């Protein structure tokens, strides 16, 4: 079936409404989340500077919809004053920065750097956070030349420079109440597209290839006026195959079809993995051994949900999950990560696909409330009907709300049947 034949999914907003929604969210985040994070991390001042074609990645999350780049130079300054309120200043002439930020630079008086120096001297902060980090890519957006220039400009304050990496991790990974209300609908949009892709409307056994399904998904998301959060993957588990995750193959009866896919909508990304089984003529469901393997995967999901608790580090969650799975005889791998503006968002990670052990620094971060995660994993189980061990790959978007894991989209509890 052509993408043009598929119906438009409900709930997708026109462009103007999307921008209005994202602007409301940004204003709310600046008024509520930012002050609490500056207090949490004991920061007096946070300076972010960027220029067109070499943007700091954090700036994209701080711009209102009508601002698309830093142009020649944009400087944002946040200052936690004596009343524990955050002053938000922008050093740029564009009036569209208001009311999100107060424009404090007059081009007729001085240049932007001189204005910045005056702000620092007038408020004399004890700490000045800058976006540099050896660990978190999203926290390393300050260019080398800008760092050097700030060192010369603020030479009397360089001993007060600190990395903004920890406030950046929280800013990117933590969601406000308004975002948490909407995020499940975004995850559900992705789930509906996945259900379309893993159906007989798209997949014709013996004809359709895994690459055909990838192409369909990418075009479908584009036609809906959105974008994928990463390049989708479609692969197969097949009886008798000498390897798993077959790609570039024609989909046949008896195959398990695995989809790894996400969308980006309203500035937020999703990441999900779903499974379908291709029925033989006369079959009404997947073989019992395959269904049993899925039930083991669902039990593993329950274990992860039980162990994901606010304050525990990613490494602690990983170790507790893997021990409990081992005790129950489940052979599993766990490699979960936060979701947010980015598909692989900054924040606490629980294992890596190629490193099933404690992860330094990123795994040492604690899980935080009001944060969304991609619960990503696989289990392996012997399938009697296939006489082989088969991996089951799944990934569900979840949120930690009031120290409880909530699924953000309808949880897959059975195979899509084709």
C-alpha positions in Angstrom: 0.0 0.0 0.0 1.3 3.5 -0.9 1.8 5.9 2.0 -0.6 8.3 0.3 -3.3 5.7 0.8 -2.8 5.6 4.6 -5.0 7.9 6.7 -3.6 10.9 8.6 -3.0 10.0 12.2 -5.1 12.0 14.7 -3.5 14.4 17.1 -0.7 15.8 14.9 -0.8 19.6 15.2 -0.3 22.1 12.3 3.0 24.0 12.4 1.7 27.1 14.2 0.1 25.1 17.0 3.3 23.1 17.4 5.3 26.3 17.8 2.8 27.7 20.3 2.9 24.5 22.3 6.7 24.4 22.4 6.9 28.0 23.4 4.5 27.4 26.3 6.7 24.5 27.4 9.9 26.5 27.1 8.4 29.4 29.1 7.3 27.0 31.8 10.6 25.2 31.9 12.5 28.6 32.3 10.2 29.7 35.1 10.1 26.4 37.0 12.8 23.9 36.2 15.7 26.3 35.6 15.6 28.0 39.0 15.4 24.7 40.8 18.4 23.3 38.8 20.6 26.3 39.5 19.9 26.0 43.2 20.5 22.2 43.1 23.9 22.6 41.5 24.9 25.7 43.4 25.4 27.9 40.4 25.3 31.7 40.6 25.7 32.3 36.8 25.5 30.3 33.7 26.8 31.7 30.4 26.0 30.1 27.0 27.5 31.5 23.8 27.0 30.3 20.3 27.3 31.4 16.7 25.7 30.3 13.4 27.0 27.1 11.9 28.7 26.2 15.2 25.8 26.1 17.6 26.1 24.9 21.2 23.6 22.0 21.3 22.0 23.3 24.5 21.0 26.5 22.8 18.5 24.7 20.5 16.6 23.7 23.7 16.5 27.3 24.9 15.4 29.2 21.8 11.8 30.1 21.2 10.3 28.8 17.9 11.0 32.1 16.0 14.7 31.9 16.7 16.4 29.4 14.4 20.1 30.1 15.0 22.6 32.3 16.9 23.4 34.3 13.8 26.7 36.1 14.3 26.7 35.7 18.0 24.1 35.0 20.7 24.9 35.0 24.4 22.5 33.9 27.1 23.2 34.6 30.8 21.3 33.2 33.7 21.9 34.7 37.2 20.6 33.4 40.5 20.0 36.5 42.5 19.8 37.0 46.3 16.1 36.3 46.3 16.7 32.9 44.7 15.1 34.1 41.4 16.8 33.6 38.1 17.5 36.6 35.9 17.4 35.6 32.2 19.4 37.9 29.9 20.1 37.7 26.2 22.8 39.6 24.4 21.2 39.9 20.9 19.1 42.5 19.2 16.3 40.2 18.0 13.0 41.2 19.8 11.6 37.7 19.4 13.7 36.6 22.4 11.2 38.4 24.5 9.4 37.6 26.8 11.6 34.5 27.4 14.7 36.6 28.0 15.4 40.3 28.8 17.4 42.0 26.1 20.2 43.9 27.9 22.6 44.8 25.1 22.5 48.1 23.4 24.7 47.9 20.2 25.2 51.7 20.3 26.9 51.5 23.7 29.3 48.5 23.3 29.8 45.1 21.7 28.2 41.9 23.1 31.4 40.8 24.9 31.8 44.1 26.6 28.2 43.9 27.7 28.8 40.4 29.1 31.9 41.6 31.1 29.8 44.4 32.6 27.1 42.0 33.7 29.6 39.8 35.4 31.3 42.7 37.1 28.1 44.2 38.3 26.8 40.9 39.8 30.1 39.4 40.9 29.1 35.7 40.9 30.9 33.1 43.0 30.5 30.5 40.3 30.3 30.9 36.5 29.2 27.8 34.7 30.4 27.2 31.1 29.5 24.5 28.7 32.6 22.3 28.6 32.8 18.6 29.5 35.1 15.7 28.8 32.3 13.2 29.4 29.0 14.5 28.1 28.9 15.6 24.5 25.9 17.8 24.9 27.7 19.6 27.7 30.7 20.4 25.6 29.3 23.0 23.3 31.5 26.0 24.1 34.0 26.3 21.3 37.7 26.4 22.1 38.1 29.9 20.7 35.1 31.2 22.8 36.6 29.6 25.9 39.9 31.3 25.3 38.1 34.6 24.7 36.1 34.3 27.9 39.3 33.6 29.8 40.9 36.8 28.5 37.7 38.9 28.8 37.0 37.7 32.4 40.6 37.1 33.5 39.8 38.1 37.1 37.0 35.5 37.3 38.6 32.4 35.6 39.1 30.8 39.0 35.3 30.8 39.3 34.7 28.9 36.0 33.1 25.5 36.5 31.7 23.0 34.1 27.9 23.3 33.4 27.8 19.6 32.6 25.6 18.5 35.5 22.9 21.2 35.1 22.9 20.4 31.4 22.3 16.7 32.1 19.3 17.6 34.3 18.0 20.3 31.9 18.0 17.9 29.0 16.7 14.8 30.7 14.1 16.2 33.2 10.7 17.0 32.0 8.1 19.5 33.4 4.6 18.6 34.2 3.3 20.0 31.0 5.7 17.9 28.9 4.9 14.8 30.9 1.2 15.2 30.1 2.0 15.3 26.4 4.9 12.9 26.0 2.7 9.7 26.1 0.7 10.9 23.1 4.0 11.4 21.2 5.1 7.9 22.1 1.7 6.6 21.1 2.0 8.3 17.7 5.3 6.4 17.1 3.5 3.2 18.3 0.7 3.7 15.8 3.2 4.1 12.9 5.0 1.0 14.1 1.7 -1.0 14.0 1.1 0.2 10.5 4.6 -0.8 9.4 4.3 -4.3 11.0 1.0 -5.1 9.2 -0.2 -6.8 6.1 -0.9 -3.4 4.7 2.9 -2.9 4.3 4.5 -6.3 4.5 3.6 -8.9 1.9 5.5 -12.2 2.7 7.7 -13.4 -0.1 7.8 -10.0 -1.7 8.6 -7.2 0.8 12.1 -6.8 2.0 13.3 -5.4 5.4 14.7 -2.4 3.4 11.2 -1.8 1.9 9.7 -1.5 5.4 12.5 1.0 6.4 11.8 3.1 3.3 8.0 3.0 4.0 8.5 4.2 7.6 10.8 7.0 6.7 8.4 8.2 4.0 5.4 7.8 6.2 6.9 9.9 9.0 7.9 12.6 6.5 4.4 12.6 5.0 3.0 13.2 8.4 5.2 16.3 8.8 7.6 14.8 11.4 11.0 13.3 11.4 12.5 10.1 12.6 14.7 10.4 15.7 17.3 8.1 14.1 17.5 5.9 11.0 15.1 3.0 11.5 16.2 -0.6 11.5 14.1 -3.6 10.4 15.6 -7.1 10.7 14.6 -10.7 11.1 14.9 -13.8 13.3 14.5 -16.9 11.2 14.4 -20.6 11.8 17.6 -22.2 10.8 19.5 -19.0 10.2 23.2 -19.0 11.2 22.9 -15.5 12.6 20.3 -13.2 14.2 19.1 -9.8 13.0 19.1 -10.6 9.3 18.9 -7.4 7.2 18.3 -6.8 3.5 16.3 -10.0 3.3 12.9 -10.8 1.8 10.4 -11.3 4.7 9.0 -14.8 4.7 6.4 -16.8 6.6 7.6 -17.9 10.0 9.9 -14.9 10.5 10.0 -12.7 13.5 10.2 -9.1 12.3 12.0 -6.7 14.6 11.6 -2.9 14.2 13.8 -0.3 16.0 12.3 3.1 15.4 11.5 6.5 16.8 10.1 9.9 15.9 10.9 13.5 16.9 7.8 15.7 17.5 7.3 18.9 19.5 11.0 18.8 20.3 10.9 15.4 22.0 12.2 12.1 20.8 10.9 8.6 21.1 12.7 5.2 20.8 10.9 1.9 20.6 11.4 -1.7 19.4 8.5 -3.8 18.4 8.0 -7.4 17.1 5.8 -9.1 14.6 5.4 -12.7 13.6 4.6 -13.7 10.0 2.0 -16.5 9.9 2.1 -19.5 7.7 -1.1 -20.2 5.8 -3.5 -21.8 8.3 -1.6 -20.5 11.3 -3.5 -18.3 13.8 -0.7 -17.4 16.2 3.0 -17.6 16.7 4.3 -21.0 17.9 4.1 -21.6 21.7 7.9 -21.5 22.1 8.1 -18.0 20.5 5.2 -16.8 22.7 7.0 -18.2 25.7 10.1 -16.3 24.9 8.1 -13.1 24.6 6.6 -13.8 28.1 10.1 -14.1 29.5 10.9 -10.7 27.9 7.9 -9.2 29.6 8.9 -10.7 32.9 12.3 -9.0 32.4 10.5 -5.7 31.8 8.7 -6.1 35.1 12.1 -6.7 36.8 13.5 -3.5 35.3 10.4 -1.6 36.3 10.7 -2.8 39.9 14.4 -1.8 40.2 14.2 1.6 38.5 14.0 3.9 41.5 14.9 7.6 41.9 18.2 8.0 43.6 19.7 4.7 42.5 22.5 5.0 40.1 22.3 3.5 36.6 24.9 0.9 37.7 23.0 0.0 40.8 19.9 -0.6 38.7 21.9 -2.6 36.2 23.4 -4.9 38.9 20.1 -5.5 40.7 18.2 -6.2 37.5 20.8 -8.6 36.1 21.1 -10.5 39.4 17.3 -10.9 39.7 17.1 -12.0 36.1 19.8 -14.6 36.6 18.1 -15.9 39.8 15.0 -16.4 37.7 16.9 -18.2 34.9 16.4 -15.4 32.3 19.4 -14.8 30.0 19.3 -11.1 29.3 21.2 -7.9 28.3 20.2 -4.5 29.6 21.2 -1.2 27.8 18.7 1.5 28.7 19.1 5.2 28.4 17.2 8.5 29.0 14.9 10.1 26.4 14.2 13.8 25.8 15.2 16.3 23.2 17.6 13.7 21.9 16.9 10.0 21.3 20.0 9.0 23.4 19.6 11.8 26.0 22.1 12.8 28.6 21.6 11.2 32.0 22.0 7.9 33.9 22.5 4.9 31.7 21.9 1.3 32.7 24.4 -0.8 30.8 25.6 -0.6 27.2 25.0 -3.1 24.4 28.6 -3.9 24.1 29.5 -3.3 27.8 27.4 -5.5 30.1 28.9 -4.1 33.3 29.1 -1.0 35.4 29.7 2.1 33.2 32.0 4.8 34.7 30.6 8.3 35.2 27.4 7.9 33.1 26.4 4.8 35.0 27.2 6.5 38.3 24.6 9.1 37.7 21.4 8.7 39.8 18.0 8.2 38.2 15.9 11.3 38.5 12.2 11.9 38.9 10.2 13.3 36.0 12.6 11.7 33.6 11.8 9.5 30.6 13.8 6.4 29.6 14.0 3.9 26.8 13.8 0.6 28.5 16.0 -1.3 26.0 17.1 -4.9 26.3 17.1 -8.4 24.9 16.6 -11.9 26.3 17.6 -15.2 24.7 15.6 -18.4 25.0 15.6 -21.8 23.4 12.7 -22.2 21.0 11.7 -25.9 20.7 9.9 -25.5 17.4 13.1 -24.0 15.9 15.5 -26.1 17.8 17.7 -23.0 18.5 18.2 -20.2 20.9 16.5 -17.0 19.7 17.0 -13.4 21.0 13.9 -11.3 21.6 14.7 -7.6 21.3 12.3 -5.1 22.9 12.3 -1.4 23.9 9.6 0.5 25.6 9.4 4.3 26.4 8.8 4.8 30.1 8.7 7.7 32.6 9.6 7.8 36.3 6.7 9.7 38.0 6.5 9.8 41.8 9.2 7.1 41.9 7.0 4.7 39.8 7.7 3.6 36.3 4.9 4.4 33.9 4.7 3.1 30.3 4.3 6.1 27.9 2.7 4.0 25.2 0.6 0.9 25.1 2.9 -1.9 26.2 3.5 -4.7 23.6 2.3 -7.9 25.3 1.8 -10.0 22.1 3.2 -10.2 18.6 1.8 -8.2 15.8 0.5 -10.9 13.4 1.1 -10.6 9.6 
